[in-house]
Structure formats: structure tokens, C-alpha cells
Amino acid sequence: MSLPRKFQNKIKSSRGQILIVFLLILVLGTAVVLSVASRTVSDVRITTTSDESNRAYFAAEAGIEEALKQLQSDISPTTPVSLDFEEINTDATVTIADTATATRFVYPDEMEKDDVAQVVLLTDFSNIDSAAWGGSNLTFYWNHTGTPAIEISVIYATKVGASWVIQQGDISKIAFDTNGARAAINGFCSNITTGAWTFGGKQFTRSASVNVYQGAGNENCNGLDLANAATTKPLFARVKMLYNSSPLAVQSNVGNLPAQGHEVESSGQTVSGVTRKLQAIRLYPALPGLYDYVLFNAGSKLEK
């Protein structure tokens, strides 16, 4: 027995609607599955990249440590240095170079109260007869905030016969105080220039120019008491920050200052090519602050 025609038409119509609903459900389901899959793949990729980035970073950090260890024992290590970390499928390449020579040196860290910064004025300390800084004036920059004072000590070598030697007392000092009232009490120089300078991303508001070769016996607030370049040779300019902290910059009036240390660059890379780079600056080791106030005699006794 066949169904009436109107019921047959309704069934055919329902079949078409079911197909459309089924297709809509299929499309929506596929979209949801693809969205979840895409998010999962993205999360896995991010996790993998983050993990590899961390491994590359740690390899680069290990390279920096290796370079600093080499500099501790050898002032002129052989580079580049390659490190292979097989256990984490990562390697590092390290290069060590002298810091750039320039007319101005900006101390990389903020100088705290009583910190001592040492500016190198000789190109080769294994041979004092070698070329040295060729200027006569150094300008020192610092900040007025907190009214710090600076004490400048220049250690020098003296020509004795045909040789350069460092003798007892081969150090000359000058000090500047941004606080005029305090300078009248402590005897520091107050002939300071006020301005606004930006060097190496640091702000400076005070400066003082020092004539290194002022002439023996003529020490004053414009210069030190070194003799001329034929008989004295400055080796270091040591700056001590007093009363407060401040950034520091030193500028030569003529020619570049020698390299002040080493710049280390380490690049860590994973097998998939994820790379991280780190840089560090290691200044030449500085003599302790006590050095400026200790005299050595012929015996083993230290006198302060």
C-alpha cells in the first residue's frame, strides 16, 4: 500500500532538510576541531620555541662565563671560542675584542659612594716605553644630584736614565666638590662647569677639566703637578666618588683614550636555528681604593 502523494512529498522535503542540518553540523564540527588542533599546534610550537630559546640563552650565558674565565688568566685570549653542549643539542660561539678606543669613556655602571673607577692611559702595560695617551687635558663629567664630589688621582711613571719606573709617591691628586659651602671646608676645588650632557644614555650636569701636565710644583685647581711628557708618563686616572653616587664620563682633549677592557659577545644556537646573543664588558682590573692612600717602603711594612 503506497502512501498518499502529499506524505511522499513531505518525506522528500524532510530528507533535504536533514542533509542541510547534517552539513551544517559537519562544518561546525570541523571548524571546532581545526580550531582546537590549530591552538594545540600553536601551543606546542610556542612551548618548543620557548624551550629552545631558553637553551640558547643558557648556552650564550655559559659562553660569557667561559670568556670571563679566560680573561681572568689571559689578558689576550684566543678567539673565537666554540662551545658544544651535546646534551641539549646547543652550541655557543664567543668573541672577545678590545673595547673601542674613543675620545670619551663612559663608565658602564653608576658609581656608588666611595667607588673607584680607573681610566687606562697607557696602551701596553707590558711595555711602558710603548705609545701612551697623547693628550694633556682630561675632562671629567658627573651629576649634581646629591651633590657628590670627585677625587682624581693620576698614577704615573718617571723617566730614570733610559727606563720608565714607578717610584714611591708617583701619584698626583686633585678633587672637586659640587657643594660650594662644603668645598670651603674640605679644601676641594670648586671651579666646576655647569651644563647638560648626555653620553652613553647617561645624564651629566657637572664637569671639570684637568691639565695633567701642569708642571712640577705648580699644582692648583687647574691641573696636577706632573712634569712634561719627556720625564713623566701618566698610566691611570683613578676617580673616587665621594659623598654620593653618580655616573661618570672621562674625555680626552686630544686623541683617543686607549681601550679600557674587553667586550665579550656570546651567541647561543640550537640545532633548529633559534639564536640568543648576550654581550658583556669586562674592564681592566682596577687597583683597590686603598692603594691611593698607602705608601710602600723598602721593607715589608705598610705605612698609611
C-alpha positions, 0 to 999 in steps of 0.5 A: 500500500503506497502512501498518499502523494502529499506524505511522499512529498513531505518525506522528500522535503524532510530528507533535504532538510536533514542533509542541510542540518547534517552539513551544517553540523559537519562544518561546525564540527570541523571548524571546532576541531581545526580550531582546537588542533590549530591552538594545540599546534600553536601551543606546542610550537610556542612551548618548543620555541620557548624551550629552545630559546631558553637553551640558547640563552643558557648556552650564550650565558655559559659562553660569557662565563667561559670568556670571563674565565679566560680573561681572568688568566689571559689578558689576550685570549684566543678567539673565537671560542666554540662551545658544544653542549651535546646534551641539549643539542646547543652550541655557543660561539664567543668573541672577545675584542678590545673595547673601542678606543674613543675620545670619551669613556663612559663608565658602564655602571653608576658609581656608588659612594666611595667607588673607584673607577680607573681610566687606562692611559697607557696602551701596553702595560707590558711595555711602558716605553710603548705609545701612551695617551697623547693628550694633556687635558682630561675632562671629567663629567658627573651629576649634581644630584646629591651633590657628590664630589670627585677625587682624581688621582693620576698614577704615573711613571718617571723617566730614570736614565733610559727606563720608565719606573714607578717610584714611591709617591708617583701619584698626583691628586686633585678633587672637586666638590659640587657643594660650594659651602662644603668645598670651603671646608674640605679644601676641594676645588670648586671651579666646576662647569655647569651644563647638560650632557648626555653620553652613553644614555647617561645624564651629566650636569657637572664637569671639570677639566684637568691639565695633567701636565701642569708642571712640577710644583705648580699644582692648583685647581687647574691641573696636577703637578706632573712634569712634561711628557719627556720625564713623566708618563701618566698610566691611570686616572683613578676617580673616587666618588665621594659623598654620593653616587653618580655616573661618570664620563672621562674625555680626552682633549686630544686623541683617543683614550686607549681601550679600557677592557674587553667586550665579550659577545656570546651567541647561543644556537640550537640545532633548529636555528633559534639564536640568543646573543648576550654581550658583556664588558669586562674592564681592566682590573682596577687597583683597590681604593686603598692603594691611593692612600698607602705608601710602600717602603723598602721593607715589608711594612705598610705605612698609611 
